[in-house]
């Protein structure tokens, strides 16, 4: 056993400090990543971005882990001390997780008894829940959740305390983790962890904690206390108009954190010594909401005349009254290790340099162009037609579309006829005029290399909620009384379909070469779907693409992948269900499902995106079949934006196959995986990528035995929880397994 004991010197700040024992059996020295003993601390040193030497000294004071020093070496060779004697600060706000009536209603319609076991299973995927909203009921309207009204005593707040007596240092590829046990935070217990990565100036600080309570929903706040204005004289950020702002600590001390509605979710402490940027994980930090309003995700607090704190936070609720009943928080199922993370970026340079370096991890909060691909985002209820009619002109520019275009988006699929003033169930006269205006509005708002598609989430006949995409505008109604033709020619509109059943909807989509996929599967109004229709002809058709990849509805920070059960596991299930059919594999399409928004909202963090293999974006007046054909053929990939595919293939024949994937990424990678199924079970091979440097590119070649396997897929995940995956590939010549 390699045990190292440090006798801490009796400096005044360490008056009650004792020996520090560090377990180093899992630590392996590397040239650019080292841990070493000093008389009063554990010295962690590593090479950051551009081979910049960095160091962090960690110690314990009265059981509290302390960052004794953060420092970076400048270009002239001298060390710049960025901070001394920082105290990690974590806090949680906890409420009670409840299932929603919206989830239970489709289960009732399927004839399922709503038992306590059913509610306890489904509550972890609730979207319509607001655990911190008391009482959570409105007069004259049924409660959205069983067990309402909420009581004030359901809400508990706690700040972390520590009783650390030592630490653990562990090397994992190109990273070094230092962990301090003894964290207690109300109902949570666990440990504090620092992680540094060779080749980048990042530090990940996180509380890793669990609870045994049965129905916990929570948010967390994280930060570091003890920054000195002698080293970092001010904090700076960009406001939601992207204008520079700063605070020089000239005011009175703060009693509470000061939330900052900062663009790009970042605050920077800067001064003569250099700069420290603070920011949350770009995607896992966010649970699903109806809107992307910036609620202030970073903060500062002036603690004394020359000291301050900075960190990250989540708000306790929405600011817009209309959306207050939807603010679900994170899940903490009993016994799961929740990873409540915050990032630091260290530099001996300026605050501007720190900001630029942090933005590189999210590619400037934009979807970077990849040759041969065009980007597509999907599922927006922005009431385009209503708003343009109210403005008096279909040429009125709404803020959503320029904001999405600025992200690097090429194709936007809108979904009017949902929570607006249009007439989705009208038999013809009103709905057809609505559609005509909707189609024309989308045409006028399209542009060169920017296509606005007027699609729809009709939610009729097929079960649950679903989306329809066609390669051209299609007039149709969701009403077909007895004797009415399925298709007829209507003056002023041309060909019009009338759908009165699932078979009618399916036939229309077949005739028009369209696609269908399940919206927000296994939750909301699609709870129980598409599982309940797995044997239906329309589900097994190649026109039924699969389901939406919509993370955050059941955000659990213990999971290694975004949207595991509702999305990724479902994709695997769908392909096992249909393995014997011999058709195209079922897949997931990145889905946003939000309402009105503008340039100041935090769009990037909440937008998974599809990169579709297209040489160019079809013009609005052209046929959009190249787009739908690529989606149907699985010629696309889904990503949060940080990991990009440049090429993917399954090569070989018979049992000897290999997955080939050319990937580029920003954050240090975590792992890649090959996932397969045999028609009954799912298996996977996980390949650690922790040794890969940040901002890398690599051609992964992973052999696998295809014996008995009917499909295979590939995914990649980084250390911040960001990910990318390709649709499954059918393995020709393999027969599905049977019970």
Buried (B, 14 or more C-beta within 10 A) or exposed (E): EEEBEBEBEEEEEBEEBBEBBBBBEEBBEBEBBBBEBEEBBBBBBBBBBEEBBBBBBBBBBEBBBBBBBBBBBBEEEEBBBBBBBBBBBBBBBBBBBBBBBBBBBBBEEBEBEBEEEBBBEBBBBBBBBBBBBBEBBEEEEEBBBEEBEBEEEBBBEBEBEBEBEBBBBBBBBBBBBBBBBBBBBBBBBBBBBBBBBBBBBBBBBBBBBBBEBEBBBBBBBBBBBBBBBEBBBBBBBBBBEEEEBEBEBEEEEBEEBBBBBBBBBBBBBBBEBBBBBBBBBBBBBBBBBBBBBBBBBBBBBBBEEEBBBBBBBBBBBBEEEEBBBBBBBBBBBEEBEBBBBBBBBBBBBBBEBBBBBBBBBBBEBBBBBBEEBBBBBBBBBBBBBBBBBEEEEBEBEBBBBBBBBEBBBBBBBBBBBBEBEBBBEBBBEBBBBBBBBBBBBBBBBBBEEBBBBBBBBBBBBBBBBBBBBBBBBBBBBBBBEEEEEBEEEBEEBEEBBBBBEBBBBBBBBEBBBBBBBBBBBBBBBBBBBBBBBBEBEBBBBBBBBBBBBBBBBBBBBBBEBBBBBBBBBBBBBBBBBBBBEEEBBBBBBBBBBBBBBBBBBBBBBBBBBBBBBBEEBBBBEEEBBBBBBBBBEBBBBBBBBBBBBBEBEBEBEEBEBBBBBBBBBBBBBBBBBBBBBBBBEBEEBBEEBBEBBBBBEBEBEBEBEBEBBBBBBBBBBBBBBBBBBBBBBBBEEBEBBEE
